[in-house]
Amino acid sequence: MANICICDDEEGILRYLKKQMKGYQVETFSRGSDLLKLLESPAGAGVDLLLQDVRMPDMDGVQILKQVKKIRPELTVIMMTAFGTVDDAVQAIKQGAYDYLIKPFPKEKVLGLVEHVLEHRRLAAENLRLREELCGVDSRESAVFVSRVFREVYDLTLKVAASDANIMILGESGTGKELIASALHRNSLRRERPFVSLNCAALSDTLLESQLFGHLKGAFTGAVMNQKGLLEEADGGTLFLDEIGDVSPAVQAKLLRVIQERDFIPVGSTRPKKVDVRFVAATNKNLEREVAEGRFREDLYYRLNVISIPLPPLRERPEDIEPLALHFLKRFAARMSKEIHGISSDALEALREYRWPGNVRELENVIERAVILTSGSMVQAGVIPLRGAAGTSSAATSYAAPPQAPKTTMVPLEEMERQHIEMVLKGTGYHKSRTAEILGISRRTLDRRIEDFGLLEE
């Protein structure tokens, strides 16, 4: 059943329209401010159509329309006007209204227009679903969990996804903040537009500013051509700013302008560019403390933190460890073309007892290493390296030693190292950065070992 809002200061009009629309869920408002409060709330995401009067006592109808389009740019709005204010209705069309009705209007006219609008929305949604099926896109949840605590998090994510509010995702490193940001975008009304992600901690201030806002040729040393920024790339979609707590005060001030004014100035330019972006930010820092200590702008914090989604660490959702481990096992076994069908009970017990300081990201890395080192059909406890766990070394490279071979087959330590590095290289498809991470050595050290051992890609 479609949800329709009607905003008019004439009680007679509200009663008349509500009576005519018996087949719909109808909510009426006599004040524009009350309507905007609903649309700004999570419940506002369920509104399918708005009928808005041009003349209201508390706010001008066109101004209400502008606010509505900021909150729900995709919401269809039909303006209602008396004959003498048709010019206002025409102005509203320019501001994004779908159509207008002149009072008094017969029920056939208003119902015909409402049915046409709702049928158009239904067909658009059906076309999107069919396109997703043809492209192999699954718009349903892709997170892996069975725990109640993460179900609450994911339900909140889906509930707020359809709103256009900025979201702050809070949690320790590796808890899945980008997964939640992606789910917010995928289930939003911006899902056909770009989802752009940026790790703010990975860049210097100069590079971060250039990445976000773009730059003109000659703006700084090395700027040999015009460069479009990620804000412009994300126009109409979602921009995910990971590790927002590491952004400098100068960049914070520029981000605040974008949120408030919906425009930005590329580096080296003086002309602002308009942009329509939903911001999703994430941090593992306590931003309230950062605000109190003057390291993060309070006004930017509240602009970004309209709705917050706290993510629990993996140690607080232990029932999710096994399904996550099996999910990663299936992915990496397929990627490496290995016939590995499960994880032994001893290995699962070790995974469940571990505290996971690196959270889901650490579990993913552990399973990837285990798949590389497994030669049989089951992952055994001996190939699962857990930092600081009982019976294991604290080093990231602390794999269980293989069974001692007979003396006749003993090989020099250097040869064992060569074979081990070669095995990990093959397992990662000769991805050197990933191999170095798995081995627990620097990329430079790995390059030197590859050269020493002559381990060239096959």
C-alpha positions in Angstrom: 0.0 0.0 0.0 1.4 3.4 -1.0 2.1 6.0 1.6 0.9 9.5 0.8 1.4 12.8 2.7 -0.9 15.8 2.2 0.1 19.2 3.6 -2.6 21.9 3.5 -3.8 24.5 6.0 -7.4 24.0 5.0 -9.0 21.2 7.1 -11.8 20.8 4.4 -9.2 20.0 1.7 -7.4 17.5 4.0 -10.7 15.7 4.9 -11.8 15.7 1.2 -8.5 14.2 -0.1 -8.2 11.7 2.7 -11.7 10.5 2.0 -11.0 10.1 -1.7 -7.8 8.1 -1.2 -9.3 5.2 0.7 -7.0 2.7 -1.0 -3.8 4.4 0.3 -2.1 5.0 3.6 -2.6 8.8 4.1 -1.1 11.1 6.6 -2.2 14.8 6.7 -0.4 17.9 8.0 -1.6 21.4 8.5 1.9 22.9 9.1 4.9 22.5 6.9 7.3 22.2 9.8 5.4 19.1 11.1 5.8 17.5 7.6 9.5 18.2 7.5 10.0 16.6 10.9 8.4 13.4 9.6 10.5 13.4 6.4 13.7 13.9 8.5 12.9 10.9 10.7 13.5 7.3 9.7 9.7 6.9 9.1 10.0 9.6 6.4 11.8 7.1 4.1 8.5 5.3 3.6 6.6 8.2 2.0 5.9 7.6 -1.7 4.1 10.8 -2.7 3.5 14.3 -1.3 0.6 16.7 -2.1 1.7 20.1 -1.0 -0.3 23.4 -0.9 1.5 26.5 -2.3 0.3 28.8 0.5 0.9 27.8 4.1 0.7 29.8 7.3 4.1 28.9 8.8 6.2 28.4 5.6 5.9 29.2 2.0 5.0 26.1 0.0 7.9 26.6 -2.5 10.3 26.9 0.5 8.8 23.6 1.9 9.4 22.0 -1.5 13.1 23.1 -1.4 13.5 21.6 2.0 11.8 18.4 1.0 14.1 18.1 -2.0 17.1 18.4 0.2 15.8 15.7 2.6 14.3 13.3 -0.1 15.4 14.5 -3.5 13.7 11.5 -5.2 10.3 12.1 -3.6 7.5 13.0 -6.0 5.7 16.2 -5.1 2.5 17.5 -6.5 1.7 21.1 -5.7 -1.9 22.3 -5.0 -2.8 25.9 -5.7 -5.7 28.3 -6.1 -6.2 29.9 -9.5 -4.6 33.2 -8.5 -1.3 31.5 -7.5 -0.6 29.5 -10.6 2.6 31.5 -11.1 3.8 30.1 -7.7 3.0 26.6 -8.9 5.0 27.1 -12.1 7.9 28.3 -10.0 7.5 25.1 -7.9 7.8 23.0 -11.1 11.2 24.7 -11.7 12.2 23.7 -8.2 11.5 20.1 -8.8 7.8 19.5 -8.3 6.3 16.8 -10.6 3.0 18.7 -11.4 0.4 20.9 -9.9 -3.4 20.9 -9.4 -5.6 24.0 -9.4 -8.3 24.1 -6.7 -11.1 23.2 -6.7 -10.2 19.9 -8.4 -12.6 17.0 -9.1 -11.7 13.7 -7.5 -11.2 12.0 -10.9 -8.4 14.5 -11.8 -6.5 14.2 -8.5 -6.9 10.4 -8.3 -5.9 10.0 -11.9 -2.7 12.0 -11.3 -1.9 10.1 -8.1 -2.4 6.7 -9.8 -0.2 7.8 -12.7 2.6 8.9 -10.4 2.5 5.8 -8.2 2.4 3.5 -11.3 5.4 5.3 -12.7 7.3 4.7 -9.4 6.3 1.0 -9.4 7.5 0.5 -13.0 10.8 2.3 -12.2 11.4 0.0 -9.2 10.6 -3.0 -11.3 13.0 -1.9 -14.1 15.7 -1.5 -11.5 15.1 -4.9 -10.1 15.2 -6.5 -13.5 18.4 -4.7 -14.4 20.0 -5.9 -11.2 19.0 -9.5 -12.0 20.4 -9.2 -15.6 23.7 -7.8 -14.2 23.9 -10.4 -11.5 23.6 -7.8 -8.7 22.1 -8.9 -5.4 20.6 -5.9 -3.6 19.9 -8.1 -0.5 22.2 -8.0 2.5 25.6 -9.4 1.8 26.9 -9.3 5.4 27.6 -12.7 7.1 26.2 -13.1 10.6 23.9 -15.1 12.9 24.3 -13.1 16.1 21.5 -11.0 17.5 23.9 -8.0 18.2 24.9 -7.7 14.6 21.3 -8.3 13.4 20.3 -5.1 15.3 23.2 -3.2 13.7 22.2 -4.4 10.2 18.5 -3.7 10.8 19.3 -0.2 11.8 21.5 0.1 8.6 18.6 -0.9 6.4 16.2 1.3 8.2 18.2 4.5 7.7 19.5 3.6 4.3 16.6 5.1 2.4 16.9 8.5 4.2 19.3 11.0 2.9 20.8 11.8 6.3 24.6 11.7 6.8 25.7 8.7 8.7 28.6 8.1 11.2 29.9 4.5 11.5 31.8 3.9 14.8 33.9 0.9 15.7 37.3 -0.6 16.1 39.5 -1.2 13.0 38.5 -4.3 11.1 34.9 -4.4 12.3 33.4 -4.0 8.8 32.7 -0.2 8.5 33.1 -0.2 4.7 30.7 -3.1 4.5 28.1 -1.1 6.3 28.8 2.0 4.2 28.3 -0.1 1.1 25.1 -1.6 2.4 23.8 1.9 3.2 24.4 3.0 -0.4 23.2 -0.3 -2.0 19.9 0.0 -0.2 19.4 3.7 -0.7 17.7 5.6 -3.4 21.1 6.7 -4.7 22.1 3.1 -5.5 22.2 3.8 -9.3 24.8 6.6 -8.7 28.4 6.1 -7.7 29.7 4.8 -4.3 33.1 6.4 -3.8 35.4 5.4 -0.9 38.4 7.3 0.5 40.7 6.4 3.4 41.5 9.8 4.9 44.4 8.4 7.0 46.3 7.1 4.0 47.0 10.5 2.5 48.8 13.7 3.4 46.8 16.9 3.8 47.8 18.1 0.3 47.0 14.8 -1.4 43.8 14.4 0.6 42.6 17.9 -0.5 43.5 17.2 -4.1 41.7 13.8 -4.0 38.6 15.3 -2.5 38.2 18.6 -4.3 40.2 18.0 -7.5 42.6 20.6 -8.9 43.4 22.7 -11.9 46.5 22.4 -14.0 49.4 24.3 -12.4 47.7 24.5 -9.0 50.8 23.1 -7.4 54.0 21.4 -8.3 53.2 18.3 -10.3 49.7 19.3 -11.3 50.2 18.9 -15.0 46.6 18.6 -15.9 43.1 19.3 -14.5 42.0 16.5 -12.1 38.4 15.8 -11.1 38.0 15.2 -7.4 36.1 12.4 -5.6 33.4 14.8 -4.6 32.6 15.4 -8.2 32.9 11.7 -9.0 30.4 10.9 -6.2 27.9 13.5 -7.4 24.4 12.1 -6.9 25.7 9.2 -4.9 27.5 8.4 -1.7 31.0 9.4 -0.5 32.4 7.2 2.2 35.2 8.9 4.3 37.0 6.3 6.3 39.1 7.4 9.3 37.5 10.8 9.3 39.1 11.4 12.7 42.5 11.8 11.0 41.5 14.7 8.8 43.3 18.0 9.5 41.4 21.1 10.8 42.0 22.8 7.4 40.3 20.0 5.4 37.6 19.7 8.1 36.7 23.4 7.4 36.4 22.7 3.7 34.3 19.6 4.2 31.9 21.6 6.5 31.4 24.1 3.6 30.5 21.2 1.2 27.9 19.9 3.6 26.4 23.3 4.4 26.5 24.9 1.0 26.5 21.8 -1.3 29.3 23.2 -3.3 33.2 23.1 -3.3 36.1 24.9 -4.9 38.8 22.8 -6.6 42.4 23.4 -5.6 43.7 26.3 -7.7 40.2 27.6 -8.7 38.0 30.4 -7.4 34.8 29.1 -8.9 32.6 26.9 -6.8 31.0 23.7 -8.2 27.6 22.4 -7.1 27.5 18.9 -5.8 24.8 16.5 -4.4 26.5 13.9 -2.1 25.4 11.9 0.8 28.3 11.6 3.3 29.0 8.4 5.3 31.9 8.8 7.6 33.7 6.2 9.8 36.3 6.3 12.6 37.8 4.2 15.2 38.5 7.2 17.4 36.3 8.7 20.1 35.2 11.8 18.2 33.4 13.3 21.2 36.8 13.3 23.0 38.5 14.7 19.9 35.9 17.5 19.9 36.4 18.2 23.6 40.1 18.4 23.1 39.9 20.7 20.1 41.2 18.3 17.5 37.9 17.9 15.6 35.4 20.6 14.7 32.2 20.3 16.7 30.0 21.7 13.9 31.4 19.2 11.4 30.9 16.4 14.0 27.2 17.2 14.3 26.8 17.6 10.5 28.2 14.1 9.9 26.8 12.4 12.9 23.1 12.9 12.1 22.7 9.1 12.7 25.4 7.0 14.2 25.8 3.2 13.7 28.1 1.6 16.3 29.7 -1.7 15.2 30.5 -4.3 17.8 34.0 -5.9 17.8 34.2 -9.6 16.8 34.9 -10.7 20.4 31.4 -9.5 21.3 29.7 -11.6 18.5 31.6 -14.9 18.9 28.7 -16.9 17.2 29.6 -15.1 14.0 33.2 -16.4 13.9 32.4 -19.8 12.4 30.0 -18.6 9.6 32.5 -15.8 8.7 35.4 -18.3 8.6 33.5 -20.6 6.3 32.5 -17.7 4.1 36.2 -16.6 3.7 37.2 -20.2 3.2 34.8 -20.6 0.3 36.0 -17.4 -1.3 39.7 -18.0 -1.0 39.5 -21.7 -2.0 37.6 -20.7 -5.2 40.1 -18.0 -5.9 43.1 -20.3 -5.5 41.3 -23.3 -7.3 41.7 -25.5 -4.2 39.4 -28.3 -3.2 39.0 -27.4 0.5 35.7 -28.3 2.0 35.8 -27.3 5.6 37.6 -26.5 8.8 38.4 -29.1 11.4 36.8 -29.0 14.9 40.2 -28.3 16.5 40.8 -25.4 14.2 37.3 -24.0 14.8 37.8 -24.3 18.5 41.0 -22.3 18.2 39.2 -19.6 16.2 36.4 -19.4 18.7 38.7 -19.0 21.7 40.9 -16.3 20.2 40.1 -12.6 21.1 40.5 -11.2 17.6 42.1 -7.8 18.3 42.1 -7.1 14.5 38.4 -8.2 14.3 36.9 -9.5 11.0 39.8 -8.2 8.9 42.2 -10.3 11.0 40.0 -13.4 10.6 39.9 -12.9 6.9 43.7 -12.7 6.7 44.1 -15.8 8.9 41.8 -17.8 6.7 43.5 -16.7 3.6 46.9 -17.8 5.0 45.4 -21.1 6.1 44.0 -21.8 2.6 47.4 -21.0 1.1 49.1 -23.5 3.5 46.5 -26.2 3.3 47.3 -29.2 1.1 44.4 -31.4 2.0 40.6 -31.0 1.9 40.3 -29.6 5.5 41.9 -26.7 7.2 43.7 -28.0 10.3 44.6 -26.1 13.5 48.3 -26.3 12.6 48.0 -23.8 9.7 46.1 -21.2 11.6 48.4 -18.5 13.0 46.9 -16.5 15.9 48.9 -13.7 17.5 49.6 -14.3 21.1 47.3 -17.3 21.3 48.2 -20.2 23.5 50.6 -22.5 21.8 51.5 -20.1 19.1 54.1 -17.4 18.5 53.1 -13.8 18.6 54.6 -13.2 15.2 52.3 -12.9 12.2 54.4 -15.5 10.5 54.1 -18.1 13.3 52.8 -21.0 11.3 52.9 -24.4 13.0 56.0 -26.4 12.1 55.4 -29.2 9.7 55.9 -32.7 10.9 59.6 -33.6 11.1 60.7 -35.4 7.9 63.0 -38.4 7.9 66.7 -37.4 7.9 67.1 -38.6 4.3 64.8 -35.9 3.1 66.0 -33.0 5.3 66.6 -29.8 3.4 68.7 -26.7 4.3 66.8 -23.9 6.1 67.5 -21.6 3.1 65.7 -24.0 0.8 62.8 -24.3 3.2 62.5 -20.5 3.2 62.6 -20.4 -0.6 59.8 -23.1 -0.9 57.7 -21.3 1.7 57.9 -17.9 0.0 57.2 -19.5 -3.4 54.1 -21.3 -2.0 52.7 -18.0 -0.6 53.5 -16.2 -3.8 51.6 -18.7 -5.9 48.7 -18.7 -3.4 48.3 -14.9 -3.8 48.8 -15.0 -7.6 52.2 -13.2 -7.2 50.6 -10.3 -5.4 53.7 -9.0 -3.7 52.1 -6.6 -1.2 49.7 -9.3 0.0 52.5 -11.9 0.1 54.6 -9.6 2.2 51.7 -9.0 4.6 51.1 -12.8 5.0 54.8 -13.5 5.5 55.1 -10.7 8.1 58.0 -9.0 6.2 58.4 -5.7 4.4 57.8 -5.4 0.7 61.5 -4.4 0.3 62.6 -7.5 2.1 60.3 -9.7 -0.1 61.7 -8.1 -3.3 65.2 -9.0 -2.1 64.3 -12.6 -1.3 62.6 -13.0 -4.7 65.7 -11.7 -6.4 68.0 -13.9 -4.2 65.9 -17.1 -4.8 65.1 -16.3 -8.5 61.4 -16.6 -7.8 60.0 -15.0 -11.0 56.3 -15.1 -11.8 55.4 -18.1 -13.9 
